């Protein structure tokens, strides 16, 4: 099975400042298929351009939104300008790209970042999945006010290019998140940083955010093993936020629509993070549910020892969901909508509501 294909651009299905969705006729098959083009990497494509595509994710049946990815524009291979800055991301790969990161010596913020060791109690919400972002941010805005400032800090354990996230594009347009910060090998945010430490410092002291939400970008790797999943990184994200004197709140992954027993109620991914992947105590916020759902979660918290190691709070997550619905925000995760799996989204929203209440007390 070939990893690459060549095709011709027949249409431009979506046009953004940082990305395009293209209709590409594949030479070898004659089929017209969708392809995602990152403008920072390969330039802006035009109808009639020949493009080289990476097609392996679709051939493997992976969840990339149904897109191939443009590797190179063969018609205009040199029409890509260098960015500013000397911090290279996706280092030593064919797509390495230079960025102006906040901590770099040429950055106007270099001395500020160099001197800073605290985020001064700023609430930091940490979540394992990209889809948690919408409800968490909406919960905060619904409670603290739409004029508050929310920073999204994107890690590099999933998609590396922020431009792939239609969710972020919508949330920014609706005023639910105000600034984006890409860390590690991820790039494309309003602010670039070398790691989560400096990403959070930038959120507090450069973006002047009231809240930072740390999650990966779109895409999540799981292997049905205890430690083999990309979201395990949030264990050290929690430790970083605590080390910087943040008020850290963890969103547990909760579902009552899962057919896989390991993710029913409290996901085994969350259990692993809270029992193996972090050495600090963190506030874990659940939606204040009742009945059998509450009973299962309470039992899991006791059986895993999480209650003994961490602080558990129960908060009403409905304000964020109500705001999300009023603004027609996309509440989707793993192919499931809010109506399919309400507790997943209510839990994320509850963290935002709790963060807003905590902020008013600090």
N, C-alpha and C positions, 0 to 999 in steps of 0.2 A: 504494500500500500504506500503510495507516494505522499510525502508530507507537503510538497509544494505543487501548485498549479499556476499556469499563466492564463490570463483572461483579458477581455476588453471591457472597459466601463461603458455600459449602455444607458445608465441613468443614475441620478443623484437623488436618493430617497429622503435623506435628511441632511441638513447643512447647519453646522454649528461653528463657533469661532475656533474650536480646538479639535473637531472631529467631523467626519462625514460618514454616512451610511450609503454604500454604493450598490447598484445592481450590476453584476459582472457576469458576462458570458464566458464560461469556462471553455478554453480551446479544446481540451481532450474529450469533453462530453457533449458540448453544445448546449449545456444547461445554463440558465441564468440564475445565479445565486447571490445572496446578500454578503457584502463584505464591509468591515469596519476599517476606516482609514484614520490614523492619528496624524494630524497635520504637522505637529512638531517633529515627528520622526520621518515622514515621507512626503511632506508637502501636500498642497491641495490638488486633488485629482479633477480632471475634466472629462467630459464624455468623449470617447474615442481613445483615451489613454490605455496603453497596455500596462498591466500591473502583475506583479508576482505576488501570489497569495500563499499564506500558511493555512492549510486546510485540515490539519491533523485533529483538532478538537471536534469538528463536526464529524469527521470520519470515525472518531472514537465514541460518538454519541454523548459528548460532554455538554454541560449547560453553559454555553457562551452566548445565549440569546439568539442562536441560529446564525451566527456570523462567522465567515472566514476573516482573516486579518491581512491587510496589505503589508507586505514586507518591503517592497520597492516599487516606485513608479518607473517603469522601463522607458516610457516616452520622455519623461522629464526627471531623470535620476539625480540631477544636481541642483534642483530648485528648492533647496532647504537651507535656510540661514542658521548660523550659529546663534545660540542664546547668550546671555550675559552670565558671568560667573565661572569659577573654576572647579566647583564641586561636581564631579561626574556621577551620575546615577545609572543604574544598569551597567555597572563598570565591567569592562573587558568583554562585553557582548557586542555583537555587530550593531546594536541599536543604542550603544552608550551615548549619553547626552549630557551636556554641561548645564548646570543650573546656578543661580545666584542664591545660595542658602544663607539664612540669617546670621549664622555664626562665622561665615567665611571672612577672611581678613579684608576683602574688598567690599563687604556689606556695611552699610551705614549703621547697622545694629550690632556690629561685632563687639564693641566695647560693652554695650548693655548686656548682651548674652554672656560675655566673658565674666562679668561681675555678678551675675544673678545666680542664686542658689535656692530660690523659693518662689512659689506661685501664690503665696500669701493667703492660703486657705481657700482658693478658688475651687468650687465644686468641679469634680472630674467624674463623668460617667463613663464606665468601661463596658463595652459589649462585645460579644464573640462574633456577631454576624452583622453585615452591612445593613440589612433590612431593619435592624433595631433602631437605626439612626432616626428615622422619620417619627416614630411614636415618642422616643425619648425627647427629641427636640420640641415636638409639639406639646408634650406634657409640661415642659419647662416654660414655654412661651404662653401656654394657656393659663398658667398659674402666676408667673412673675410679670408677664406683660409682653406684648409684641415689640415694644421698644427695647427690650433686653437684647444682649448680644451673645450669640452662640457661635462658637468655633468648632468646626469638625476637624479632628486630627486623624488623618488616614494613615494606617500602618502599611507595611509592605508584605503581609503574609498571603494576600490574594491578588486581585488586579493591581498592577503597578501604576497604571495611568488613570488618573482621576477622570479623564475625559470619557471613560467607558461608562461612568455612572449617570444614567438618565435620572436616577433618584436625586442625586445631588443637584443636578441642573434644575429640577422642579423645586426642590426645597429652597434653593437660593432665589429663584424667581418669585416665590411666595413669601419670602422673608422669614422662613423658619430656621435656616442657618444663614449666618452673615459673613463668615470667612472660612476658607478651607486651607488646611495646612497638610502638606504631604511630607512624610518622614521616611528615613531609610532610603531604599531603592525606589520607593514610590515617588511620582512627581506629577506636576500639573496643577498644584494648588495655588491659591493666591499668595501663599508663603511657602517656601521650601525650607526643610531642615534636615540635618544629618541623622537625627534619631528622635525618639519620643521625648527624651529629656528636653531637648531644645525646642521641639514642637510645642510642648506645654508652656515653656517659658515664653515662646512667641505668642501663644494664645493669650496669656495673661498680660504681658508687658509690652507687646507690640500691637496686637489686635485689640487690647483692652476688653477682652471677653468677660462676660459674667459667668459663663459656663463653657467647659470643653467636653466634647464627646469623642471618645477614642474607640474606633472600630476599624476592622479591615475594610478594604474596598469590596466590590462585588466578587463573588467566587469564594468557595470554601472547600477545602480538601478534607475528606474523612475516609478512614480505612477499616472501620468496625474493629479497631483495636483501642486499647486504653489510652495510649499516648500519641498515636499516629493521626493527628488532625491539626489543621493549621491554626485553629482558634485557641490552642494551648498558649499562644503568645500573650494572651491577656493576663496570664499570671504575672509576668514581669511588667506588664503595663500598669497593673495595680501597684506593684512595688515601686515603680518609678514615680507615680503620682503621689504616693505616700512619702517617698524620700524628699520630694519637693514641697512638702507641707500642703498638699492638696486635700480637700475633703472628698475622699474617694467613695464612689457608689458603684456597685457591681450589678449589672443586669443579668439575672439567671436566665438560662434558656429553658423556657417552660412551654409545654405543648400537651394538649389533651386530644389532639387530632392525629397524632403519630401512630402509624401502624407498627413501627419498630419499637419493641419494648424498651430498648436501651435509651430511647429519647422520650418516653412517655412520662408525663409529669415533669420532674427535674431531669434534664438530659445528663447522660453520663459524661458528656464533654464538660458541663459545668461542674459536676462532682469532681472530676479529675483535676480541673484547675484549682478548685478550692481546697482540695485535700493533698495535692502533690506539687502544684506548679507555683504556689506562692507561699512565702514564709511570714507574711504579715496578715493581721486581722483586718477585714474589710466590712463595710456595711453592704449587705445584700438586700435589695428592695424587691418585694413581691407585690403584685396586685392583691388587694384585700378581698380575696374570694372566700367562698363558703362551701359547705356541704362536702361531698365526696372529693372534690378537687382540692379543697383546703386540707382535708384529712390525709390524702396521699402525699401532698407536699410536706406536711408536718412529719409524717412517718419517715419520709426520705431524709429530711434534715436531721432527725434523730439517729436513724440507722447508719448514716454516713459519718457522723461526728461533726458535720458542718456547723450545727447550732452551738457546739461547744467551742469552736475555733473562731467563729465570726459573729457579727452583730446582725440579727435578722429584724427587718422592719416590714410592716404591711401598710400599704398606702393605696388610696383609691386612684386607679389609672384612667378613669372615664374622662376627665377633662381633656387630656391630650387626644383621645379618640374622637371626641366631639369636635375639637378644633380641626383635626385632620379631615373629618368628613365635611365640615363646612367649607374647607378650602380645596376639597377634592384631591387630597394627597394620596398617593398610591400606598396602600397598606397590603403588601404582598410579601410572602416569604416562602421559599421552597415550593412555589406553585400554589400556595394556599392564601386565601384572602382573610380579612378580619372576620368575616362571617363564618369561614371554615374553621378558624382556630383563634378565637378571641383572646384567650389567656396569653398567648405569645405576645400580642401587641399591647394588651393592657399592662403586662408586666414591664415592658419597656417604657410605656408612658408613665407608669407609677414611679420609676426612677427619676424621670424628669420633674414630676410633681414634687417628689420628695426633695430633689436638689433645689428647686425654687423656694420651698419652705425653709430649707436649711440656709439658703443664701440670705433670706430676710432676717435670720437670727444672728448672722456673723457681722 
